[in-house]
């Protein structure tokens, strides 16, 4: 049985996936699990002039309000480290020559009046 928080997260991931698809991204993976860690979405896009694809590991954060800041502001260094570990596992299984990888964040705010999306491409880099 899912908690209310889990249902909210899944709803936000679905909204983010549709939003990305409407902008030319293809969703390659949803909720990719690596032990207790996961990647919410793995999306790819072929852009003009690039040999390979851009593959984005997309962290989706969903909130009901911005009273305590935007959803994207909640992706701290520990979460970034976990995302990097999961991304390395995903890449080891799915690597294609010429692919470029990055981390994006999509913040979804589900207020009573409307849905707001905050998209941050290349949200952070890992060394």
Beta strands, then each sheet from edge to edge (+ up, - down):
strand 1: 26-34
strand 2: 37-45
strand 3: 54-63
strand 4: 100-110
strand 5: 115-124
sheet 1: 1+ 2- 3+ 4+ 5-
end
